């Protein structure tokens, strides 16, 4: 079953939200990078994330109810060995702005899904839904309800942070931009 939520949040907010979940559930964590080579690095405890949270090479946080398997033969093997994980693709800070992240799972295991649904529900409660989308070349505008944003991102956006979708050249706005 695929469950996914798109989210714009600061790494500090993510740290705090997952710390709360670590207190509720017996969770295991790993950091994942894709470049220059794929690597999965398990964390002994979620508190270790704080030392690594600002390092740009970490693109995802894998969360599981069992130890994250990290001695794999490449990305596909690692994903297969951790198929019930909840993956948080961290929002990506780029020179042109912040690209949204994703929180989701493909698990079909009911024990995992019960926990993952609770974690995702909590993320949804901490965020607001809906951003304005503007295509600068066609000037098309619309409301996209499936991207969620945190209070920290709303404040940074008011201060000038540009928000970007997962792919494409559109711009995202929390408030309707002036024409």
TAGIHU-V778248 format. One line per field, one symbol per residue. ss: DSSP state (a for helix, b for strand, c for the rest). Layout:
ss: ???
//
This chain:
ss: ccbbbbbbccaaaaaaaaaaaaaacccbbbbbbcccccbbbbbccaaaaaaacccccccbbbbbccccccccccaaaaaaaccccbbbbccbbbccbbbcbbbbbccccaaaaaaaaaaaaaaaaabbbbbbbbccccccbbbbbbbbbbaaaaaaaaccccbbccccccbbbcccccc
//
